[in-house]
Structures are given as structure tokens and as C-alpha cells.
């Protein structure tokens, strides 16, 4: 059987119509709108979890190194009630590479200024608006090259007697309750220095140095979210927003 070499084979190619292209683009846009925010949130959460773990490790290692180098029985040789917050921070900074220390006299440095913390959820209310639950003092502050801040708040007495005032519904004092406080110092970590959200359970965590010579996380479940479960859980809000 002979084939004519002059014969040409033609194939029919069918293209997409404009309507089909627009529908496809629309579907892709909807999928992207639904998935990209979640992907971004998950990525940001992984970064925060990583920074929390790193800051926690840096703090614990620095304290342990100080105790070892100074032949201390426990960490109370560092967190000594005879020392000021500035003195404790300065001593701890000696075992952290390239750490800088802020003192109560440092007001010009950007990373030494005072800023407020928010609680994990908006529960604090002052005059009908959400208020600060704590803050990073200028004194006793250690600033690390990776942007992490350690804050030291040394107590002058340990143990001490705390007095809680009980008020009635009209704000009148009806009783006072005395409790023994066995916390000798408070230690804060802020994983991204003065940047927001500056909120417990997000970028800020606190530890209590106890009279037993041990350090324990304040609101342990918040820290465990990051260290054990790789989660960051908090409710975004702003100090000064109207309380619901």
C-alpha cells in the first residue's frame, strides 16, 4: 500500500473559551482566599513556637551556667534578695554572649523603654476598658542579639506577706487577707523585644523563682502549649479597647 507523500495530517485542537478561563480563575481565587490566610497563620505560629523554645532554652541554660560557675547550691545565689533587679540582670548577662543590659537609668535606648503586657485573654478592666496586666520595666532588662529580652524583677523580701483587700459591691473595704508569698523573683521572656502583641501566651512568658531555689513558669499551660504541643493560643485585643 502506497502513501501519497503530499498528503498532510490535520489534527483538530480545541481551545478554552473565555468563560471557561474566567471560571477556572475564579475557582483558583476562591481556593487561594480560603487557604492562604491559614497557611500564613500556621507559618507565623511555627516561627513563634520556635522562638519561644529558643528563648526558654537560653534562659534555663544561662541560669544553670551561672549556678555552676559560681559553685552555688541553687539559683538563689543569683536571685538574692540583697541584690537589685539591675544587679541580678548584670550578673546573669555575664554568662550570655553579646548580651546588653538596660538599667533604670537607661531612657534613651529604644529597646530599654518601658512597655505594657496584656493578659492572655482580655479580662482586666479599668473604667470600662481593657487594661495592662503587667509590663517590662527598664530596670533588670537583658537584651540579646537575636531580639529576645529577659526581664528580671527581684524582690527585696522572700518570703513576704501579701495583703489582699476584700471589697463589697460598692467598693468598700470589708476585710483583709494575709498570705505568705514564697516568690523571690520574677523573670520574663519576650521573644521579639518591644514589638507586639506583647501578650502572655503569645510572645511574652513569666517565670517565678521560688524560695525552694527552683524556677517555675507562671501560667504553665501557656508555656506548655509552645514547648510541648507546638501551639500559640491567645485572644488578640488592645489595651484601652472598650470592655465587652
Rosetta silent file (secondary structure, phi, psi, omega in degrees, C-alpha in Angstrom):
SEQUENCE: XXXXXXXXXXXXXXXXXXXXXXXXXXXXXXXXXXXXXXXXXXXXXXXXXXXXXXXXXXXXXXXXXXXXXXXXXXXXXXXXXXXXXXXXXXXXXXXXXXXXXXXXXXXXXXXXXXXXXXXXXXXXXXXXXXXXXXXXXXXXXXXXXXXXXXXXXXXXXXXXXXXXXXXXXXXXXXXXXXXXXXXXXXXXXXXXXXXXXXXXXXXXXXXXXXXXXXXXXXXXXXXXXXXXXXXXXXXXXXXXXXXX
SCORE:     score description
SCORE:     0.000 S_00000001
   1 L     0.000  127.715 -177.290    0.000    0.000    0.000 S_00000001
   2 L  -102.153  142.480  177.180    1.435    3.312   -1.067 S_00000001
   3 L  -108.542  139.646  177.889    1.020    6.601    0.742 S_00000001
   4 L   -78.917  116.508 -177.032    0.932    9.873   -1.016 S_00000001
   5 L   -65.085  -15.512 -179.008    3.826   11.940    0.407 S_00000001
   6 L   -86.608   -7.228 -178.511    1.918   15.107   -0.343 S_00000001
   7 L   -76.781  141.001  179.990   -0.869   14.193    1.995 S_00000001
   8 L  -117.111  140.539  176.545   -0.950   16.136    5.264 S_00000001
   9 L   -93.664  131.913  179.630   -2.409   15.040    8.548 S_00000001
  10 L  -114.849  133.384  175.370   -4.511   17.596   10.293 S_00000001
  11 L  -113.954  142.147  179.896   -5.425   17.409   13.998 S_00000001
  12 L   -91.046  119.450  178.406   -8.228   19.350   15.495 S_00000001
  13 L  -108.255  124.067 -178.432   -7.166   21.316   18.614 S_00000001
  14 L  -101.407  124.097  179.947   -9.892   22.641   20.825 S_00000001
  15 L   -93.828  171.066  177.409   -9.067   25.709   22.994 S_00000001
  16 L   -81.759  142.984  175.746  -10.692   27.009   26.186 S_00000001
  17 L   -79.793  162.645  179.356  -13.432   29.525   25.862 S_00000001
  18 H   -59.817  -38.982 -179.932  -13.183   32.845   27.714 S_00000001
  19 H   -63.258  -41.563  179.249  -15.971   31.766   30.036 S_00000001
  20 H   -64.711  -40.896  178.623  -14.105   28.580   30.979 S_00000001
  21 H   -62.948  -44.040 -179.554  -10.921   30.516   31.677 S_00000001
  22 H   -64.834  -40.102  178.073  -12.743   33.008   33.872 S_00000001
  23 H   -62.758  -43.276  179.608  -14.486   30.239   35.812 S_00000001
  24 H   -62.397  -45.380  178.880  -11.156   28.479   36.400 S_00000001
  25 H   -61.872  -39.070  179.070   -9.502   31.690   37.582 S_00000001
  26 H   -63.572  -42.400  179.048  -12.440   32.323   39.869 S_00000001
  27 H   -63.112  -44.796  178.784  -12.192   28.865   41.432 S_00000001
  28 H   -60.227  -40.990  179.424   -8.446   29.296   41.968 S_00000001
  29 H   -63.148  -41.985  179.563   -9.082   32.681   43.579 S_00000001
  30 H   -64.744  -45.033  179.241  -11.672   31.260   45.971 S_00000001
  31 H   -61.563  -43.098 -179.901   -9.395   28.373   46.981 S_00000001
  32 H   -63.742  -41.975 -179.594   -6.486   30.760   47.493 S_00000001
  33 H   -63.399  -30.429 -178.944   -8.619   33.122   49.585 S_00000001
  34 H   -83.352  -33.438 -172.510   -9.620   30.218   51.821 S_00000001
  35 H   -98.042  -34.443 -175.167   -6.234   28.545   52.206 S_00000001
  36 H   -61.398  -46.152  177.847   -3.583   31.295   52.091 S_00000001
  37 H   -57.436  -38.447  178.582   -4.614   33.011   55.371 S_00000001
  38 H   -66.460  -41.607  178.835   -4.495   29.629   57.138 S_00000001
  39 H   -63.451  -41.979  179.317   -1.084   28.843   55.656 S_00000001
  40 H   -64.374  -44.343 -179.963    0.243   32.246   56.710 S_00000001
  41 H   -61.637  -43.589  179.416   -1.158   31.829   60.237 S_00000001
  42 H   -64.171  -39.429  179.212    0.376   28.356   60.559 S_00000001
  43 H   -65.518  -44.671  179.185    3.730   29.638   59.324 S_00000001
  44 H   -64.122  -37.744  178.962    3.691   32.549   61.769 S_00000001
  45 H   -64.728  -40.633  178.826    2.747   30.192   64.602 S_00000001
  46 H   -62.592  -39.122  178.761    5.688   27.901   63.779 S_00000001
  47 H   -64.431  -45.397 -179.835    8.059   30.870   63.904 S_00000001
  48 H   -64.074  -42.691  178.455    6.708   31.987   67.284 S_00000001
  49 H   -59.703  -44.418  179.422    6.882   28.449   68.696 S_00000001
  50 H   -60.846  -41.483 -179.348   10.490   28.160   67.551 S_00000001
  51 H   -69.575  -37.493  177.505   11.390   31.473   69.185 S_00000001
  52 H   -62.548  -46.149  179.681    9.675   30.544   72.457 S_00000001
  53 H   -61.266  -41.772 -179.755   11.600   27.283   72.616 S_00000001
  54 H   -65.753  -45.424 -178.849   14.861   29.057   71.845 S_00000001
  55 H   -65.231  -41.919  178.215   14.291   31.803   74.448 S_00000001
  56 H   -59.886  -45.726  179.973   13.246   29.272   77.108 S_00000001
  57 H   -63.899  -42.436  179.270   16.358   27.201   76.437 S_00000001
  58 H   -61.061  -42.891 -178.686   18.611   30.281   76.523 S_00000001
  59 H   -65.602  -50.155 -178.050   17.192   31.392   79.874 S_00000001
  60 H   -62.614  -42.171  179.946   17.448   27.983   81.553 S_00000001
  61 H   -65.116  -39.219 -179.468   20.965   27.371   80.209 S_00000001
  62 H   -65.289  -44.004  179.370   22.156   30.812   81.340 S_00000001
  63 H   -64.000  -44.819  179.773   20.846   30.309   84.880 S_00000001
  64 H   -63.424  -38.553  179.393   22.342   26.826   85.115 S_00000001
  65 H   -66.055  -42.190  178.632   25.683   28.086   83.801 S_00000001
  66 H   -61.606  -44.838 -179.540   25.756   30.920   86.337 S_00000001
  67 H   -61.332  -42.215 -178.979   24.996   28.482   89.179 S_00000001
  68 H   -67.870  -44.337 -177.656   27.726   26.113   88.008 S_00000001
  69 H   -67.557  -26.415 -177.397   30.385   28.789   87.521 S_00000001
  70 L  -104.028   11.413  177.148   29.724   30.274   90.952 S_00000001
  71 L    50.671   45.431 -177.742   29.528   26.932   92.772 S_00000001
  72 L   -87.137  152.630  174.354   26.043   27.749   94.045 S_00000001
  73 L   -71.648  -38.915  175.809   23.745   25.345   95.811 S_00000001
  74 L  -156.999 -175.078 -172.945   20.840   26.654   93.743 S_00000001
  75 H   -73.754   -4.392  178.353   19.810   29.708   91.751 S_00000001
  76 H   -69.465  -13.633  173.148   19.053   31.810   94.840 S_00000001
  77 H   -69.793  -24.274  174.028   22.720   32.831   94.828 S_00000001
  78 L   -87.273  -52.536 -178.616   21.786   34.787   91.691 S_00000001
  79 L   -87.980   69.845 -175.865   18.271   35.817   92.714 S_00000001
  80 L   -94.871  131.487 -178.305   19.388   37.170   96.075 S_00000001
  81 L   -63.466  -15.060  178.035   17.052   39.476   97.973 S_00000001
  82 L   -81.405   -9.349 -178.164   20.077   41.647   98.840 S_00000001
  83 L  -100.857  154.890  173.105   20.518   42.473   95.145 S_00000001
  84 L   -87.090  168.780  176.632   18.599   44.881   92.960 S_00000001
  85 H   -61.066  -39.617  178.384   16.991   43.875   89.687 S_00000001
  86 H   -62.038  -41.056 -178.692   19.775   45.702   87.835 S_00000001
  87 H   -67.449  -42.228  178.554   22.449   43.782   89.724 S_00000001
  88 H   -62.864  -44.280  179.947   20.841   40.406   89.045 S_00000001
  89 H   -62.636  -42.608 -179.457   20.495   41.220   85.349 S_00000001
  90 H   -62.899  -39.608  179.690   24.110   42.382   85.116 S_00000001
  91 H   -70.419  -41.682  179.251   25.367   39.166   86.722 S_00000001
  92 H   -65.563  -35.130 -178.520   23.214   36.912   84.562 S_00000001
  93 H   -65.157  -20.225 -178.847   24.329   38.773   81.426 S_00000001
  94 L   -67.663  -19.596 -179.479   27.945   37.769   82.113 S_00000001
  95 L  -105.774   10.717  178.259   27.170   34.197   81.022 S_00000001
  96 L  -117.950  122.865 -176.354   25.244   35.188   77.878 S_00000001
  97 L   -63.727  131.545  173.723   27.267   36.042   74.778 S_00000001
  98 L    59.617   23.506  178.136   26.892   39.600   73.473 S_00000001
  99 L   -77.272  142.860  175.291   24.062   40.375   75.895 S_00000001
 100 E  -114.860  149.733 -175.185   23.371   44.021   76.702 S_00000001
 101 E  -116.969  132.360  171.422   21.840   45.271   79.925 S_00000001
 102 E   -97.363  144.273  174.999   19.301   48.025   80.441 S_00000001
 103 L  -121.774  174.610 -179.723   19.105   49.756   83.795 S_00000001
 104 L   -63.110  -18.074 -179.187   16.584   52.090   85.365 S_00000001
 105 L   -87.103  -13.207 -178.052   18.765   54.987   84.182 S_00000001
 106 L   -83.234  107.631 -179.825   18.594   53.991   80.504 S_00000001
 107 L  -119.381  -16.611 -175.462   15.824   56.015   78.898 S_00000001
 108 L   -85.222  -32.848 -177.223   17.305   56.906   75.503 S_00000001
 109 L   -69.619  132.087 -176.793   17.801   53.382   74.107 S_00000001
 110 H   -59.501  -43.517 -175.957   14.795   52.184   72.152 S_00000001
 111 H   -81.300    5.903  177.728   14.954   48.637   73.467 S_00000001
 112 H  -107.526   -0.279 -176.679   15.191   49.891   77.059 S_00000001
 113 L   -77.068  154.010  178.209   11.908   51.777   77.242 S_00000001
 114 L   -71.359  141.093  171.916    9.033   50.589   79.410 S_00000001
 115 E  -147.601  156.862 -172.048    6.117   48.856   77.706 S_00000001
 116 E   -94.088  154.679  174.092    2.994   47.097   78.918 S_00000001
 117 E  -107.980  151.070  172.625    1.902   43.486   78.727 S_00000001
 118 E  -107.605  150.705  174.673   -1.573   42.161   78.065 S_00000001
 119 L   -70.913  167.355 -177.699   -3.042   39.092   79.665 S_00000001
 120 L   -61.120  -33.631  176.622   -3.690   36.035   77.514 S_00000001
 121 L  -130.168  152.241 -175.647   -7.366   36.954   77.354 S_00000001
 122 L   -74.590   80.369 -177.489   -8.992   40.375   77.818 S_00000001
 123 L  -109.501  -17.196 -178.282  -10.065   40.007   81.427 S_00000001
 124 L   -87.019  128.869 -176.193   -8.581   43.114   83.036 S_00000001
 125 E  -131.467  131.938  176.060  -10.902   46.103   83.031 S_00000001
 126 E  -132.640  118.835  179.519  -10.335   49.672   84.230 S_00000001
 127 L    52.865   39.674  175.264  -13.085   52.272   83.823 S_00000001
 128 L    82.939    6.521  177.884  -14.803   50.167   81.188 S_00000001
 129 E  -129.525  160.790  177.990  -11.732   49.473   79.043 S_00000001
 130 E   -73.109  137.023 -175.148   -9.139   46.708   78.901 S_00000001
 131 L  -118.328  170.200  176.758   -6.057   47.482   80.942 S_00000001
 132 L   -72.704  143.514  176.982   -2.479   46.276   81.207 S_00000001
 133 L  -100.721  -15.654 -178.189   -1.856   43.258   83.433 S_00000001
 134 E  -170.357 -172.086  179.115    1.916   43.746   83.728 S_00000001
 135 E  -168.324  162.696  177.753    4.841   45.388   81.999 S_00000001
 136 E   -96.364  109.752 -178.787    8.541   45.218   81.107 S_00000001
 137 L   -73.086  155.896  174.998   10.459   47.538   83.390 S_00000001
 138 L   -68.865  -35.412 -179.217   13.581   49.375   82.238 S_00000001
 139 L   -75.363  149.244  176.288   15.480   48.028   85.241 S_00000001
 140 L    66.372   32.395 -176.670   16.735   44.465   85.224 S_00000001
 141 E  -111.199  133.044  177.364   16.464   44.032   81.474 S_00000001
 142 E  -114.917  127.875 -177.860   18.790   41.941   79.304 S_00000001
 143 E  -112.182  122.337 -176.651   18.683   42.423   75.542 S_00000001
 144 L   -98.181  154.869 -179.062   20.019   39.593   73.346 S_00000001
 145 L   -58.896  -27.752 -179.350   21.360   39.839   69.767 S_00000001
 146 L   -83.646    6.878  176.999   18.514   37.636   68.475 S_00000001
 147 L    93.278   -6.021  179.179   15.945   40.171   69.715 S_00000001
 148 L   -76.030  142.495  175.098   14.923   38.265   72.846 S_00000001
 149 E  -117.833  132.447  168.737   14.525   40.230   76.086 S_00000001
 150 E  -105.591  130.831  177.344   14.905   38.805   79.578 S_00000001
 151 E  -114.593  131.027 -179.974   13.341   40.892   82.325 S_00000001
 152 E  -112.983  128.267  173.219   14.323   40.485   85.987 S_00000001
 153 E  -125.160   94.946 -176.053   12.170   41.735   88.836 S_00000001
 154 E   -83.872  133.551  177.287   13.972   40.918   92.053 S_00000001
 155 L   -90.377  146.822 -177.791   12.042   41.045   95.329 S_00000001
 156 L   -87.271  -11.524  176.822   13.677   42.501   98.427 S_00000001
 157 L  -134.382  139.095  177.372   11.959   40.034  100.760 S_00000001
 158 L  -161.499  112.710    3.364   11.436   36.313  100.400 S_00000001
 159 L   -75.812  167.702  178.283    9.233   35.005  101.836 S_00000001
 160 E  -137.266  165.885  178.654    6.992   38.018  102.252 S_00000001
 161 E  -104.390  119.401  176.703    3.483   38.738  103.485 S_00000001
 162 E   -99.881  139.456 -179.450    0.995   39.875  100.846 S_00000001
 163 E  -113.525  121.586  176.789   -2.192   41.597  101.880 S_00000001
 164 E  -103.879  130.009 -179.387   -5.325   41.255   99.755 S_00000001
 165 E   -94.491  124.897  178.647   -8.134   43.744  100.336 S_00000001
 166 E   -96.339  127.401 -178.836  -11.664   42.355  100.115 S_00000001
 167 E  -119.904  155.343  176.077  -14.300   44.862   98.997 S_00000001
 168 L   -86.269 -174.749 -175.602  -18.057   44.769   98.780 S_00000001
 169 L   -65.880  -17.415  178.501  -20.096   45.537   95.677 S_00000001
 170 L   -95.910    3.001  178.523  -19.829   49.257   96.422 S_00000001
 171 L    86.509    9.914  179.602  -16.034   49.180   96.628 S_00000001
 172 L   -88.384  137.291  179.705  -15.874   49.475  100.400 S_00000001
 173 E   -68.028  129.516  179.489  -13.228   47.506  102.240 S_00000001
 174 E  -120.163  -16.088 -179.460  -14.749   44.725  104.321 S_00000001
 175 E  -167.481  162.588  174.655  -11.742   42.533  105.102 S_00000001
 176 E  -131.608  135.484 -178.162   -8.033   41.967  104.610 S_00000001
 177 E  -120.073  125.547  178.717   -6.428   38.591  103.951 S_00000001
 178 E   -98.354  132.487  177.628   -2.741   37.946  104.570 S_00000001
 179 E  -131.425  151.205  178.484   -0.926   35.270  102.566 S_00000001
 180 E   -87.535  126.601  179.728    2.684   34.123  102.529 S_00000001
 181 E  -104.726  116.034 -179.303    4.437   34.776   99.210 S_00000001
 182 L   -99.370   18.195  177.017    7.340   32.406   98.521 S_00000001
 183 E   -91.484  123.562 -177.351    8.301   34.000   95.208 S_00000001
 184 E   -94.283  -24.370 -179.875   11.757   35.594   95.400 S_00000001
 185 E  -161.424  154.992  173.539   11.942   36.984   91.854 S_00000001
 186 E  -113.347  137.306  177.989   10.028   37.211   88.613 S_00000001
 187 E  -125.075  131.103 -179.089   11.710   36.522   85.280 S_00000001
 188 E  -114.924  147.111  167.100   10.154   37.469   81.938 S_00000001
 189 E  -123.097  137.275  172.700   10.971   36.487   78.380 S_00000001
 190 E  -126.262  115.323 -169.933    9.776   38.449   75.373 S_00000001
 191 L   -74.029  -15.876 -176.752   10.697   36.655   72.169 S_00000001
 192 L  -134.904   37.846 -179.720   10.515   39.705   69.874 S_00000001
 193 L    46.938 -133.371 -170.458   11.579   42.604   72.136 S_00000001
 194 L   -80.103   -2.162  179.229    9.266   45.638   72.117 S_00000001
 195 L   -70.776  156.551 -179.750    7.247   44.515   69.090 S_00000001
 196 L   -73.516  172.224    6.667    3.665   43.347   69.579 S_00000001
 197 L   -81.774   -6.131 -178.489    1.475   41.719   70.570 S_00000001
 198 L    52.075   56.288 -171.770    3.304   41.866   73.953 S_00000001
 199 E  -136.301  135.693  179.118    0.837   39.371   75.335 S_00000001
 200 E   -61.125  134.796 -179.250    1.153   36.465   77.743 S_00000001
 201 L    87.808   -6.183  176.843    0.947   33.149   75.952 S_00000001
 202 L  -112.024  -84.667  178.544    1.938   34.741   72.634 S_00000001
 203 L  -109.496   -1.503 -177.481    5.336   36.441   72.696 S_00000001
 204 E  -124.596  136.840  177.342    5.610   37.000   76.477 S_00000001
 205 E  -142.103  151.035 -178.733    6.050   34.465   79.293 S_00000001
 206 E  -124.699  147.648  176.273    6.819   34.771   83.010 S_00000001
 207 E  -124.779  148.245  176.186    8.633   32.558   85.480 S_00000001
 208 E  -109.899  124.952  174.477    8.563   32.592   89.279 S_00000001
 209 E   -89.429  116.485 -172.301   11.772   31.949   91.208 S_00000001
 210 E   -92.904  162.207  178.877   10.654   30.159   94.360 S_00000001
 211 L   -60.767  -22.094  178.559   12.106   30.067   97.859 S_00000001
 212 L   -73.344   -7.378 -177.923   12.936   26.405   97.193 S_00000001
 213 L    86.632   14.996  178.776   15.562   27.527   94.691 S_00000001
 214 L  -113.491  158.325  178.078   13.547   26.367   91.695 S_00000001
 215 E  -115.795  130.613 -176.963   12.075   28.315   88.808 S_00000001
 216 E  -127.857  140.835  178.581    8.518   27.613   87.670 S_00000001
 217 E   -70.807  137.299  172.066    6.531   29.044   84.769 S_00000001
 218 L   -79.359  133.715 -173.481    3.635   31.333   85.597 S_00000001
 219 L    54.895   65.554 -173.771    0.528   30.017   83.797 S_00000001
 220 H   -54.806  -35.136 -177.819    2.320   26.781   82.973 S_00000001
 221 H   -62.227  -33.439  179.797   -0.290   25.700   80.440 S_00000001
 222 H   -66.551  -42.779  178.976    0.540   28.675   78.198 S_00000001
 223 H   -68.963  -39.432  179.001    4.221   27.773   78.069 S_00000001
 224 H   -63.941  -29.471  176.220    3.455   24.082   77.575 S_00000001
 225 H   -53.916  -43.546 -178.158    1.333   24.969   74.548 S_00000001
 226 H   -81.211  -48.293 -173.420    4.521   26.067   72.801 S_00000001
 227 H   -69.900  -38.451 -173.920    7.097   23.719   74.333 S_00000001
 228 L  -103.765  -34.651 -172.100    5.090   20.503   74.222 S_00000001
 229 L  -114.019    1.956  177.506    2.274   20.983   71.725 S_00000001
 230 L    56.054   41.067 -178.738    3.779   23.488   69.248 S_00000001
 231 L  -127.781  148.686  171.948    0.814   25.823   69.660 S_00000001
 232 L  -122.733  114.901 -177.093    0.367   29.516   70.368 S_00000001
 233 L  -125.554  121.678  176.477   -3.066   30.355   71.760 S_00000001
 234 L  -160.985  163.237  179.463   -4.194   33.833   72.773 S_00000001
 235 L  -105.403  112.765  179.839   -7.010   36.300   72.149 S_00000001
 236 L   -64.899  135.253  172.665   -5.874   39.429   70.258 S_00000001
 237 L  -165.097  169.871 -178.397   -7.067   42.722   71.738 S_00000001
 238 L  -117.439  139.575  173.570   -5.729   46.183   72.503 S_00000001
 239 L   -62.255  130.607 -179.378   -5.204   47.888   75.832 S_00000001
 240 L    99.563  -10.414  174.656   -7.749   50.696   76.015 S_00000001
 241 L   -67.584  148.460  177.325  -10.397   48.981   73.886 S_00000001
 242 E   -60.185  134.277  178.475  -13.899   49.089   75.392 S_00000001
 243 L   -74.376  136.621 -178.357  -14.537   46.070   77.594 S_00000001
 244 L   -79.262    0.000    0.000  -17.334   43.839   76.363 S_00000001
